[in-house]
Amino acid sequence: MIAARHIRMLTKQGFIGLFWEELARMRKVDATITHEQVYEILEGEYQQIFGLRRYASFRSFRDNRDR
């Protein structure tokens, strides 16, 4: 069964929402973690579940996020 978290990752808004949530959560533990590091963690999780990348790169993600 696919977790609700992973279903959220299937949409642009869901993935971006998880990105901001994870960034806030991880910065409570490590204030130096970067946007790119959080993105790579989520991208790795996505790839593990679905077998492919959601975005080609951090730059691609950032460009889509900021539209």
C-alpha positions as CSV (number, residue, x, y, z in Angstrom):
1,M,0.0,0.0,0.0
2,I,1.3,3.5,-0.9
3,A,1.4,5.9,2.0
4,A,-0.5,9.2,1.9
5,R,2.8,11.0,1.9
6,H,3.8,9.3,-1.3
7,I,0.5,10.0,-2.9
8,R,1.1,13.7,-2.1
9,M,4.4,13.5,-3.9
10,L,2.6,12.7,-7.2
11,T,1.4,16.3,-7.6
12,K,3.5,19.4,-8.0
13,Q,1.8,21.2,-5.1
14,G,2.0,18.1,-2.9
15,F,5.8,17.6,-3.5
16,I,6.4,21.3,-2.9
17,G,4.3,21.2,0.3
18,L,6.3,18.3,1.6
19,F,9.5,20.1,0.7
20,W,8.6,23.1,2.9
21,E,7.4,20.9,5.7
22,E,10.6,18.8,5.6
23,L,12.8,21.9,5.4
24,A,11.2,23.3,8.6
25,R,11.4,19.9,10.4
26,M,15.0,19.3,9.5
27,R,16.1,22.8,10.3
28,K,15.0,22.3,13.9
29,V,17.6,19.5,14.1
30,D,20.2,21.0,11.8
31,A,20.0,24.8,11.0
32,T,22.6,24.5,8.3
33,I,20.7,22.1,6.0
34,T,20.2,23.5,2.6
35,H,17.2,23.6,0.3
36,E,19.1,21.4,-2.1
37,Q,19.8,18.8,0.5
38,V,16.2,18.6,1.5
39,Y,15.2,18.4,-2.1
40,E,17.7,15.5,-2.7
41,I,16.3,13.6,0.3
42,L,12.7,13.9,-1.0
43,E,13.8,13.1,-4.6
44,G,15.6,10.0,-3.3
45,E,12.5,8.9,-1.5
46,Y,10.4,9.5,-4.6
47,Q,12.8,7.5,-6.7
48,Q,12.8,4.6,-4.2
49,I,9.0,4.4,-4.3
50,F,8.3,5.1,-7.9
51,G,11.5,4.1,-9.7
52,L,12.2,7.4,-11.4
53,R,13.0,11.0,-10.5
54,R,10.2,13.6,-10.0
55,Y,12.4,16.4,-11.4
56,A,15.6,16.3,-13.5
57,S,17.6,18.4,-11.0
58,F,17.3,20.8,-8.1
59,R,17.3,23.7,-10.6
60,S,14.3,22.2,-12.4
61,F,12.5,21.7,-9.1
62,R,13.3,25.3,-8.0
63,D,12.1,26.7,-11.3
64,N,8.8,24.8,-11.1
65,R,8.4,25.7,-7.4
66,D,8.8,29.4,-8.1
67,R,6.3,29.6,-10.9
